[in-house]
Amino acid sequence: MDAGTAAAQPSGKMAWAGRIISGIVVLFLLFTTVMGLMHRAESVKHFVAYGYPESAFLPISIVLVVCALLYAIPRTSILGAMLLTGYLGGATATHVRAGEPFFFPIIVGVLVWLGIFLRDGRLRALVPLRS
């Protein structure tokens, strides 16, 4: 292991904090999607109120599940984080357009990247924070 690689490895506490944050994000996203699918009629009603066609509900739900699963798998976690960022950007735009508070998708997006930043030394090497 060279010096650059050793410096990029997360400490045990940092890696576990990242795993916990990432796990909470994944569980939240999957729980929200499953609850939406279980209460489909109520969820579709809100979905349509945002101006989306009812036929887009299931495909958009599937996209969220795929993005969350890609984020949960270590080999594809950065790809999953990028895709979730796009998804959450769309959620933010939807809330802004509807005149609703839009900070929640932004907070989830920050947690997505914080979790992966803490658990993946490659990302910290790419985006170093200096004091």
C-alpha positions in Angstrom: 0.0 0.0 0.0 1.5 3.3 -1.0 1.3 6.5 1.1 -1.5 8.0 -1.0 -3.7 4.9 -0.6 -3.0 4.6 3.1 -4.0 8.2 3.7 -7.3 7.7 1.8 -8.4 4.8 4.0 -11.1 5.8 6.5 -10.7 5.3 10.2 -12.9 2.7 11.7 -15.2 5.2 13.4 -15.5 7.4 10.3 -16.3 4.4 8.1 -18.9 3.1 10.5 -20.5 6.6 10.8 -20.7 6.7 7.0 -22.2 3.2 6.8 -24.8 4.1 9.4 -25.8 7.4 7.7 -25.9 5.6 4.3 -27.9 2.7 5.8 -30.5 5.2 7.3 -30.8 6.9 3.9 -31.3 3.7 2.0 -33.8 2.4 4.5 -35.7 5.7 4.4 -35.8 5.7 0.6 -36.9 2.1 0.4 -39.5 2.5 3.2 -41.0 5.5 1.5 -41.2 3.8 -1.8 -42.8 0.6 -0.3 -45.3 2.6 1.7 -46.1 4.6 -1.4 -46.7 1.3 -3.4 -48.8 -0.2 -0.5 -51.0 2.9 -0.3 -51.0 3.3 -4.1 -54.3 5.1 -4.4 -53.4 7.8 -1.9 -49.8 8.2 -3.2 -51.0 8.4 -6.8 -53.5 11.2 -5.8 -50.6 13.3 -4.4 -48.4 12.4 -7.3 -51.0 13.6 -9.8 -51.6 16.8 -7.7 -47.9 17.6 -8.5 -48.7 17.6 -12.2 -47.3 14.2 -13.1 -49.4 11.6 -15.0 -50.6 8.6 -13.1 -48.8 6.3 -15.5 -45.5 7.7 -14.3 -45.9 6.7 -10.7 -44.7 3.1 -10.9 -41.7 3.8 -13.2 -40.5 6.7 -11.0 -40.9 4.4 -7.9 -38.8 1.7 -9.6 -36.1 4.3 -10.5 -35.9 5.3 -6.9 -35.5 1.7 -5.7 -32.8 1.0 -8.3 -30.9 4.2 -7.4 -31.1 3.3 -3.7 -29.9 -0.2 -4.3 -27.0 1.0 -6.4 -26.1 3.3 -3.6 -26.2 0.5 -1.1 -23.8 -1.7 -3.0 -20.2 -0.7 -2.3 -18.9 -1.2 -5.9 -21.7 1.0 -7.4 -22.2 3.4 -4.5 -20.8 6.5 -6.2 -22.9 5.9 -9.3 -25.9 5.4 -7.0 -25.1 8.7 -5.2 -24.9 10.5 -8.5 -28.2 9.1 -9.6 -29.9 9.8 -6.3 -28.6 13.4 -6.6 -30.5 13.7 -9.9 -33.6 12.1 -8.5 -33.6 14.3 -5.4 -33.0 17.4 -7.6 -36.2 16.5 -9.4 -38.0 16.2 -6.1 -36.7 19.6 -5.0 -37.9 21.1 -8.3 -41.3 19.5 -7.9 -41.7 21.0 -4.4 -40.5 24.4 -5.5 -43.0 24.4 -8.4 -45.8 23.4 -6.0 -44.9 26.1 -3.6 -44.1 23.7 -0.8 -41.0 23.6 1.5 -38.2 22.1 -0.6 -35.5 21.6 2.0 -36.1 17.9 2.8 -34.9 16.4 -0.5 -31.8 18.7 -0.2 -31.1 17.3 3.3 -31.5 13.8 2.1 -29.0 14.6 -0.8 -26.5 16.0 1.7 -26.8 12.9 3.8 -26.3 10.7 0.7 -23.0 12.4 0.0 -22.0 12.7 3.7 -22.4 9.0 4.1 -20.4 8.0 1.1 -17.8 10.7 1.9 -17.2 9.2 5.4 -17.1 5.6 4.2 -15.2 5.9 0.9 -11.5 7.0 1.0 -11.4 7.4 -2.8 -14.0 10.2 -2.6 -12.2 11.9 0.2 -9.0 11.8 -1.8 -10.9 13.3 -4.8 -12.5 16.0 -2.7 -10.2 16.8 0.2 -11.5 19.1 2.9 -8.8 21.3 4.4 -8.8 23.0 7.7 
